[in-house]
Amino acid sequence: MASVFTYDPDPPRVSSPWIQADDADSSPGSGAAVTQTGLLSEYGVTRLEAEPQTGPIEYKLHLLLRSRRSYVYMSTVRQKRDKLHAQPGDIAALYSASPTPSSSSQPRQERLQRLTTQLLWRLQQSSPYHASSSREVRIPKLSDGKGDAGSPDAHGTQMPGLEESQGALYEIGVADDGTLVGLSRDELDESIATLKNMAASLGCGVTVLRMVIVGDCEWIEIAEPEGNAARKPVQVTKQDKLWVAEALITPNTEVQRSKSLQDVKSHDGSDGATSLQPSTSTTAPPGHAKSTTPQLRVTLTGPIASGKSSLLGTLSTGTLDNGRGKSRLSLLKHRHEMASGMTSSIAQELIGYKERLIFNFSHRNIESWLDIHDYASNGRLVFMSDSGGHPRYRHTVFRGLMNWAPHWMVLCIAADDAEVTHDMASMVMDSADTDLVKAHLDLSLKLDVPLAIVITKLDLASKASLQKTMTKILAAIRDAKRVPKLLQPDQQPQEQLAQIPQADWDKVQNWVGMVDQQEGPLKHVPIVFTSVLKGVGVGLVHALLASLPLPEAPTTTPQTGSTDSKGHPEQPEGLFYIDDTFNLPRSFDDSPSSADGVIVSGHVRFGSFSVGQTIVVGPFSTGHGRVSASEDQSSPDERGSPMLNAVATGHAGISRSYDTPPVIAADEWPRGRIVSIRNLRLPVGTLEAGQVGSIGVVFEQVQTELMPLKTETPQIRRGMVMATPPVDALGSEVTLQAARGFTAEFDEDAAEFPPLGSTVNVLFGCVRTAARIIDASTQRRETATASDRVTKVTVELIHSRKWAELGTSVIIMGNGSQDGSGLQGFVGKITHVVS
């Protein structure tokens, strides 16, 4: 697996050795990209510091793919004229030293490959993420004519990780010790042409920053006589200046380093605000504009000691367990997890499939997720999230099932659960009456997500205990009106699988074909039996993950199953649910703003997001958009209380209502610009609907008449959203309306809910917040039979406004759990939003 030390938050800076220490703060790429030409005397130096062994600076005497010509005099080299190279009268030596093409292109090709690999290493030195990849460097094909490499016609595929590189500096005509040797102008131009070819093969571009005259040179060329072949060749003395050049190599991404943005106006033209300048480039990052490989999101859930982490470890590394947690060691993040054996954090792994081939960390050429992307291209990527089984860590269960919006849930249940349930419950809670398996089963079957069940620890279960466990599972599945399907494995051990066994593949394909012809995956529950100790059933789980049906692409149309789910005009064009936040290195920010950026992780609900795009993030509490106040400490919104007492009777024909015309604070939806995107750690230019990733954002500085200019980064929290503002018919942006309450439909009777006025916890999207029940009433479902009744519950959000979307699954939980599992709750769908 990839080393945890491959990320450097403070990589070496790209600082020119020509710049004095007092001016070192200025970046080589800052300002206009204009080549500076001058004499050495203008810089006040006679030589540069010696070449650093590490870092993004490289000294090269030349980048020619042939032998250098023989000089009889160079003012920068302290040698006698007759000892430098060939003697003026030595015609044979002059012929051998002339710049004739090599007889074979193989030595030139090998040199070009070595030079390109060296350039890649220097570029990685200024990147915070030193990613290794199985992808080979594409070397440009050389012509058989002149010794130069020619001009690059197109950029090659960009190496993964180079999008974050700050570039590399090449000092051409400089020795390793810093001596300014120099090149004649034609050889310098030829070297720069070679450098451009090298950079193009890596998806990079070259900017010549400075060209300095450092001396004079003289050489002798052999001129053939004209008109008389019998005459001997004539020696012609040539003279030229010696040049040294400095070139900056940077990745070609949508966020260009160009600073020529003075003619670009701000998006709103308001005074007192430093607007984020849009990128002037429309070129997508070469090779990774977006990931086109289908991606399946799977969340592992289940009670404590059900083998979730061990199963994920075996699937992602190919390592079988030894009965003491060997296979899960790579997933654990904390020391107490290793000591207790209980997972408390969310581990995430990526597995690739291409037909029957398996690409995980057991593959000898895979060291990171980037390699899995490469090998599984045009196949399938499976993003798997683990969760804790202990009731103390139940927040990881809800985070995995709600925040990441999985396409499938995999419920892990130990085959010997019937034998160890009492002892396990006594160990984790005060009461031994808690049935964690039933609690997880009930929650999984209530959610509107396809479910698969994996029976683990088959080697430990007796026939009686397995039968008792299966009876409980099958009864719960049938009560939920779903159809179980048992997939029996063979008893052959399967370790370090490189491909899915044919027998396992055929079993799963037959089941998938049956599901496609019937009611769909939501009504069917496959059940697989495994043992990660013996390796039984591992191939069957791989076959299942490689073949599970993918849902349709998300759309903006709400799916509530109710007639009051009309679209609302302020629906954004793109929506990204934020699950976590990280600091963004300042190196990504090429805007004039001095505020730091932020990285948000989550998934795209619908639409798409691209580098350079302007977005809004929120909603922030009024007056709290630029401070670090905790959400739980914020006061209730003055617009939200008292209210909602008439909502249930006033939304019969609309999906979003307003008690009063909403007044949106200026800092509720701060604007920002996307500067970087990663899709499952792969740097891309666009994140599509349904994909998981992380997005780097920088924010504009806002100033109003009542507030001074603020440069603090907005304190983004889990549960917020990133959105593309909608545009009305006149082309003006429509302000998004956050929710201060909503109504949801549930199948349970109204009497089962907490009384009116009770405080409950609500979970929807990535939000977990406190709310107050305003109304609960059982009604007949419209356009349904008289026996089909639903309960409509209206709640008011207590602390702050949130973004709530029609059709979103919501869980309402009381302050206490009757069974002690912490998983009991009411699962429904949002049918109405109050702004």
ABEGO torsion letter per residue (X at the ends): XBBAAABBABBBBBBBAABBAAAAABBAABEBBBBBBBBAAAAGBABBBBBBABEABBBBABABABBBBBBABBAABBBBAAAABBBAABAAAAAAABBBBBABAAAAAAAAAAAAAAAAAAAAAABABBBBBABBBBBBBBBABBABAEBBABBBBBBBGAAABAEBBBBBGBBAAGBBAEBBAAAAAAAAAAAAAAAAAAGBBBBBABBBBAEBBBBBBBBBBBGBAABBBBBBBBBBBBBBBBBBBBBBBABBABABAAABBBAAGBBGBBBBBBBABABBBBGAABBABBBBBBBBBEBBGAGAAAAAAAAAAGBBBAGAGAAAAAABABAAAAAAGBBABBBBBBBBBBEABBBBAABAABABAAAAAAAABGBBBBBBBBBBABAAAAAAAAAAAAAAGBABBBBBBBAAAAAAAAAAAAAABABAABBAAAAAAAAAAABBBBBBBBBBGAAABBAAAAAAAAAAAAAAAAAAGBBBBBBBBBABBBBGBABBBAAAAAAAAAAAAAAAABAEAAABBBBBBBBAAAGBGAAAAAAAAAABBBBBBBBABBBAGBAAABBBAABBABBBBBABBBBBBAAABABABABBBBBBBEBBABEBBBBGBBBBBOBBBBGAAABABBAAABBBBAAAOBBGAAAAAAAAABABBBABBBBBBAAABBBBBBABBBBGGBBBABBBBGBBBBBBBBBBBBBBAABBBBABBBBBBBGBBBBBBBBBAAGBBBBBBBBAEBBBBBABBAAABBBBGBBBBBBBEABBBBBBBABBBBBBBBGBBAABBBBBBBBBBAABBBBBBBGBBBBBBBABBAAGAGABBBBBBBABBBX
